[in-house]
Amino acid sequence: MGLEWLPREDEIKDHALYKGDQYFGTEPPCTGYEKKPIIDDKGNPVKGLYSAWITLNNPRQYNSYTTDMVKGVIAGFHNASLDRSIVAVIFTAVGDKAFCTGGNTKEYAEYYSKRPNEYGEYMELFNHMVDSIMFCKKPVICRVNGMRIAGGQEIGMAADLAVSSDLAIYGQAGPRHGSAPDGGSSDFLPWYLGIEDAMWNCISCEMWSAYKMKRLGFITKAVPVIKDGDKWIRNPQVITDKYVDGGEIVYGEFKSGDEMKKARAYVKEAKVDFTLLDKAIDDILWRFTNLFPGCLIKTIDSIRAKKKFFWDYSKNYNRHWLATNMAGEAFLGFHAFNTKKITGRDVIDFVKFRQLIAEGAYQDDELFEKVLGKPLDKD
């Protein structure tokens, strides 16, 4: 007889919580959302199968995320997770200068500083953003189109794979600019790097090259993006050695002195072309397409679980500390950075600050005034 007699509801249900485009936009600052066809190994689009592109769009501020952009990222990952036609998610940004440099410093300084409750509510949104990436029911590839710094580093690490422009740089900024890398870096970096590399990357605020990060096992691919005629040029700012057979190994440490000045000048004028970067993305997407979707996401979730363990363990108490810190060192750090065009410097006077602390001074507006920069004399 078969089972045709069993009652069934055939209308496909929609499980998405966020609908419409109210969280997305095209005019910066905003978050973009787009579905693009999967491309097969012959370069042809595959009918009915897509990747979801969640794009940070704030290039004038190096794609730093505003509060509304955070909401857009959450909505984008929620929608992609529950879209049956999506094979994987590409998390990227507009332009060729930055994937993301973290939270929007102007918003931090001018609204959230000295408003710890407000910043605590914002950090709740930030936590949901990271959660939305790591709970996505589809693989997530971070397409690193430029610098990935501070909070940008953290949301990038929440993704499953990173395919990077070889001009991208990576690093943290917290201890230099009034915060701590507790939006994920202090949780994730010890998994990606050795413990001392993780420690130094978090506290030094040094910028590391994409090739160094590839050598350390931090990213999946570093792809040349400078094209000179028909020739692809590796990032000339990093040190390379030649193999005997004519190949090359890229150590990824930055050059110095005149060599670096010359390389920077070349990069500044060079043509950036993301053809190879996007081909690498398409190759991974096609590989995903030819795997069992259930087995694929189970495997990914099994590996994500190690990152999620430490993230879940500390995210709430980190949120409380970050909120409280907005009344003190964060107020100084973010205002110093936000007023650098007025004062000519983007950090406080750290020596004076430590001297005042050593004297037992109150951390009040009088102290803050002594260590923040002063407006430059335009005359």
N, C-alpha and C positions, 0 to 999 in steps of 0.2 A: 504493500500500500504506500510506503514512503511516509514522509512527515508533512505532506502538504496540508493536512487537516489542522495542524497546530496554529492557533491564533498568532499573528505577527503584525507588528507595526512597521511599515516599510519606509515611512518618511524619515529622512536622515536628520538627526537632531544637531543643533548648533550649540556647542558647549563653551563658546567664547564669552568671557565676561565683559571685555572691552570691545565695543563695536563702533563702526564708523571711523571717521578720520579726525575726531576731535582732539586726539592726543598727538597727531602727526601734522607736518606742515612742509612747506617748500621755502619759506622765507626765514632766514636765520634771525635769532637763534631758535632752532627747533630740532625735532627728531624726524627723520624721514623713514618711510616704510614702503617697500616695493617688492613685488614678486617678479623674478626673472626665470625664464625657461632653463631647465637643465640642458647642458650641451654634451652630446655624445662624443665618442672618440674620433669621429669623422668631422666634427665641427657643426653638426646639425642639432637644432633644438628638438627636445623630446616632448611629444604631445602630452599635456596634462600633468607634468611633473615640474616642480619649481624649487628654486632657492628663495628664501626670504632675506632681503637686504635691509638691515636696521642701521641707519646712517646718522651719525652725529653731524649736525649742520650749524656750526658756529665758527667758521674759519677765521674771522677777524680776531677772535679770542682763542685761537689755537684749539678749537673744538672743545673748550671747557664746557661742562654741562651745567645748565641752569636748573632750577627746581622743576620747571615745566618739561625740560628735556629728559630729566630722570623719569618723570611720569610716562613720557613717550617710549622710553626704552622698556619699561615694565610692560606697557601695553603691547609693544611690538613682539616681545618674547612670548607673552601670553597668547597672542593671536597666532604666531608661527607655530607654537607648541601644539595647538589644537586644530591646525589646518592640515587635513589629510593629504593634500597635494604637495606639501612641503617636504623635501628630502633633508635639507639642512639650512642653517641660518648663517649668514655672513654679517658679522658685526664690524662696521668700518666707519669712515668719516669722509667729509668733503675736503678736496684739495690734496696737495702733495707735501704740506709742511707738518701736519700733525694728525695723528689719530685722536689723541685726547691728552690734555695736560691737567686733568682733574676737575675739581669743582670750580665754578666761576668765581674768581677771586674778587671781582667787583661786587658781586652779590654777597659773598661772604663778609667782606669788609663793611659794606654800606648798609646791609640789612641784618645779617646774622650775628655779627660780633657784638658782645655784651647783651645778647638775647639768648641765653643758654637754653631756655625752654623751646624757643623757635628752632634753634639748631638741632636740638634733640629730636623734634618732630621731622625735620629735614633728614636727619641721619636714619630715622626709621624708614623713610622713603629710599634712601641710599641702600640700606640693608635689603629692602625688597627688590631693588634693582639687581644686586648681586645674586640674590636668591632666584630671581626670575631667569637669570642666565644659567645657573647650575641646576635648576629644576626643569629646564626646557626639555621637552620630549623628543627633540631633534638635536643632532650634533651641531656644535657652534664653532665656527672658524672666525678668529679675529684676523681681519685683513688690515695689517698695520701699514697704513699709507704714509706715515710720518712719525714724529716723536710720540712716544708712549711713556708719559711721566706722571708721577704722583697718583692721584685717583684714577687717571687713565691707565696707568700700569696695573692698578688693582682690578678694574673691571675687565681689562684685557686678559688678566690671568684667570678670571672666572670662566673664560671660554675654554674649549677643549683642545684646540690647536691654534697656532699662530703662524701665519704666512706673512713675511715682512718685506717691505722695501728695504734694500740694503743701505739706504740713507737714513733710516729711522734710528733714533737713539732712545735708550731706556734708562729709567732711574727714578729715584724718589726725591722729594723736596721738603717733607714734613719738618724735620728738626731745624732746618734753615729758615723756614717760613712760618713757624709758630704752631706746628701740629706734630702728630706722630703717624706713621704709615699703618694705621690700625683699621683701614677700610679693606683689608685683605692681604697686604704685603707681608705683615708680620706673621700672618697665618700661612700664606701660600709659598713665600720665597724659600723657607727651609726645605720644602718638598722639591722645589725646582733646582736649587743650588746647594752646594755644601754649606754647612752652618756658618762658617766664617765669611764666605762670599755673600750669604744672605744677610749677615750682620753688617758687613761693610756697605753693601748696596743700600741698606735701609738707613744707615746713619751718616754716610759720607756725603750724600747728595751728589755723587759723581754721575756723569752720564756715560753709559756704556754703549758700544756700537752693536748693531744687529748681528754682525759676524762674531763678535765676542759672545753674545747671547746664544748664537747657534752652537759655537764651540763648547759652551758650558751646558748644552742640552736644554736651554730655556725656551727656545722656539723651534718650530718644525722646519722652516725654510727661510733663508735670506736670499732675495732675488734681485739681480741688477735692474735698475730702473733708469739709468742714464744711457741714452742712445746717441751715438755720434755717427751720422750717416747710417750705414748698415751694421755698424759694430756696437755691441753692448759693452759698456764700461763699468767695471766694478767700482764701488765707492773709493775714490782715490785718497780719501782722508785716513784710511786704515792701512796697517802694515800687512804686506803679503810676502810670502816666500815662494820661489819656484821649485817644482819638482823637476827631476832630471828629464822626465818624459814630456816636459813642456806644460804640464798642468800646474795648478797653483793651490797652495793652502793659504787660507786667510786667517791670520791670528786674531785680528779684530781690535788690537790696541790702536789708539789714535796716534798719528804722527805728531811731531812737535816742531817748533821753530819755523824756519822759512819754508820747509816742506809742507807744513800744515797750512800756512798762509797761502801758498800757491794752490794747494788742493781745494781750500775753501773758496778761493776766487774762481776756480774752474767750476765747482759745483754750483756756485751762485748763478753762473751764466749758462749752465748746462740745460739741455732739454730733458725733462722727466717724462718717461713713457711707461705706463703700467701694463703694457701688453703681456710681458712675461709673468708679472705678478698675477694678473687675472687668468692667464693660462694655467698657472699652478693651482689656482682656486678651482677652475673648471675640472682639472684632472682629479682633484680630491673629491669633488662633488660627483663625478662620474663613477669613481671607485665606491663611494657611499651608495649610489643608486644601484649598484650591482652586488649589494649585500642584503641579507634578510633584515628588514627594518627592526623587528623585535629583538633579534640577537645583537644587532648593532647598538641599539640604545641601552640594552642591558649591560653590554660590555663597557660602554661609556659611563653609565651610572656606577658601575662597580669601581671604576678608577676615580671618578668624581668624588666618591664617598670619602676617600682619604683626605681630599682638600676640604670637603664639607664638614668633616669631623671637627677640625680645628676652627674653621670659620664659625660653625654653629656654637662651639664651646665659648667663644670669646666675643661674638658680635654684639651682644646686648650690653655687657659691661663696658666694652669699648665705646659704644654709643653714648653711655652716660658720661664717661670721662671726656670724650670729644666735645660734648655739649658744655660741660663745666669749664673746659679749657677756653671756650669762646669768650669768657670774661677776663682772661689774662693773657697768656703768651700768644694765643691765636689772634686776639685783638691787635697786638703789636705786629705780628708777622704778616697778617693779611693787609693791614693798613699800610705797612711799609711797602709791600709789593704793589698795592693799588695806587700809591701816590708817587711812584718812582719817576713819572714824568714831571712832577712838581718839585721833588727834592733832589733828583739825580741819583738816587740810590734805592735799591729794592730790599734792603735788610736794615734792621736796627743797629745801633751801636752795641754790639754784644759785650765788649769789654766793660763799658760803662754800666750796662745792665747787671753784669755779674758783680761789679764793684758795689753797686747799690744794694744788691741782695746780700753781699758779705757784710754790709753795714747794718743789715736788719731793716732796711727801708720798707715802708708800706708799698704794696703794688697798687698804687692808685693813679689818678690822672696826672698828678705832679711827677711821679716817676716816669709814666709813659711819655710825657712831654720831653723829658730829659734824654730819652734814648731814641725817639723817633727822629727822622731827618727833618730839616727845616726847609721851607720853600726857597728855591734858588732866587738870588737877586737878578731879576731880568735886566736891570739897568747896567 
